Amino acid sequence: MKCHKVNFGDAYVKLQQLKPDVKMNEGFVDQLALYESLGCEVDVTSPQYKRYRLQKLTEKYPEPNLGKVHDAVDLNKGPKTSGSKVAP
């Protein structure tokens, strides 16, 4: 895209003409769309790039169920310990 100065749509059409059986997965298409939106430069300081990375990280490491943590820790008193009391 960068070398030939073409947008994603044109690059995809050209690819389909050369190799009609090629299919791109959704993740790769998202990456190419982001790359194009960043002017075919990878700018790790860009809000768009940061949002994309955060989305990928949350997909890879989903938030665990934190319900048990709330039962074990009173944010005003600290963690519960067996047999001891927390001073106010």
C-alpha positions in Angstrom: 0.0 0.0 0.0 2.7 2.4 1.0 5.2 1.6 -1.9 2.6 1.6 -4.6 0.6 4.5 -3.0 -2.7 2.7 -3.1 -5.5 2.5 -0.6 -6.7 -0.7 1.0 -9.6 -1.2 -1.4 -7.4 -0.9 -4.5 -4.8 -3.1 -3.0 -7.4 -5.8 -2.2 -8.8 -5.6 -5.7 -5.4 -6.1 -7.2 -4.7 -9.0 -4.9 -8.0 -10.6 -5.9 -7.0 -10.2 -9.6 -3.7 -11.9 -9.0 -4.9 -14.6 -6.6 -8.7 -15.0 -6.6 -8.6 -17.7 -4.0 -6.9 -15.5 -1.3 -9.1 -14.6 1.6 -7.9 -12.2 4.4 -9.0 -12.7 8.0 -10.9 -10.0 9.8 -8.0 -9.2 12.1 -5.6 -8.6 9.2 -8.2 -6.4 7.4 -8.5 -4.3 10.7 -4.7 -3.9 10.8 -4.6 -2.7 7.2 -7.4 -0.3 7.8 -5.6 1.1 10.8 -2.3 1.3 8.9 -4.1 3.2 6.1 -5.7 5.6 8.6 -2.3 6.3 10.0 -1.0 7.4 6.6 0.8 4.1 6.1 3.1 4.8 9.1 3.1 3.0 12.4 2.7 5.7 15.0 2.6 4.1 18.5 1.8 7.4 20.1 -1.4 7.8 18.0 -4.7 7.5 19.9 -6.0 5.2 17.1 -3.1 2.9 17.5 -3.4 2.9 21.3 -7.1 2.1 21.1 -6.4 -0.8 18.7 -3.7 -2.2 21.0 -5.9 -1.9 24.0 -8.7 -3.7 22.2 -6.4 -6.5 21.2 -5.0 -6.9 24.8 -8.5 -7.0 26.3 -9.4 -9.7 23.7 -6.3 -11.7 24.6 -6.6 -11.2 28.4 -10.2 -10.7 29.3 -11.1 -9.4 32.7 -11.5 -12.2 35.1 -14.5 -12.5 37.4 -13.6 -10.2 40.3 -16.6 -11.0 42.5 -14.6 -13.0 45.0 -12.1 -10.2 45.4 -14.8 -7.8 46.5 -15.9 -10.4 49.2 -12.3 -10.8 50.5 -11.2 -7.2 50.6 -13.0 -4.3 52.2 -11.3 -1.3 50.6 -11.7 0.7 53.8 -10.2 -1.9 56.1 -7.8 -3.9 53.9 -7.7 -7.7 53.3 -9.3 -10.1 55.7 -7.0 -12.3 57.6 -8.0 -15.4 59.6 -8.1 -15.0 63.4 -7.1 -11.4 63.5 -9.0 -8.1 63.4 -8.1 -5.0 61.5 -7.8 -1.9 63.6 -10.1 0.9 62.5 
